[in-house]
Amino acid sequence: MKYYTITKDADMLAPKWLAARINYGSVKFVYRFVDGSARLKGVRINGRIAKIGDKILFDGKRLSVERR
């Protein structure tokens, strides 16, 4: 079981097992725009949003979200 805690710079520091699954269908980074700059709000995984501080779990087949 692998896990990754979402941080504010997760889009740049995502581990390989998460980065390989990023597409626009099941895993997507969600941004908000504050004063013209984009900031990471969370990661959307199969319709559920993992906010900053939550954990993403990977068991070899599936991704899931664990709340803080």
N, C-alpha and C positions, 0 to 999 in steps of 0.2 A: 504494500500500500504506500503510495507516494502522496504527499500533500504539499500545497503551496499557499502561503498566506498572502492575500492581495494587499499590495502597497500602492502608494500614489504613483510610482513609476513602474508598475507591473507590465505595462505595454513594452517597455524596453528591456526588462530583466526577466521575462517569462522563461521558465525552464523548457528544455527541448520537447518534453512530452506534452506540454500545453501548447507551445508554439506550433507544433506539427498539426494540431487539431483546430487551429484558428481558421475559420472560413466564415462566410456571411450567412450560414444556415444554422449551425448548432452552437458555435462558440464565437462571440463577438465582443470587442471592447466597446463600452458605452462612455461617451464623453459628454461634458457639459461645457458651455461656453461662458466664461466669466471675463468681462472687460476685453473681449476680443481674443482671448487665449483659450485654448482647449485644455481642460483638465479631466483626468480620468475619474469617472463616477463609479464604475464597476465593470464586471465581466458578466455577460449574459450567456448562460449555458442551458440550452434546451428550454428556453422560456423563463428560467429563474435567474435573478440577478444576484451575484455575489458582490457585495459592497466592500469598500476598503476595510480591512480587518477580518473579513470572513476567510474561510479556508476552502480550497478546491481540492477534492480527493480524487485520486485515480487508482483504480484497482486492477489495471491491466486491460480492461475492456471498456469501462464506463467512467464518466466524469460525474461527480456529484458536488453539492454545495453544503458546507457545514457552517451554520451561523455562529457568530462570536458568542 
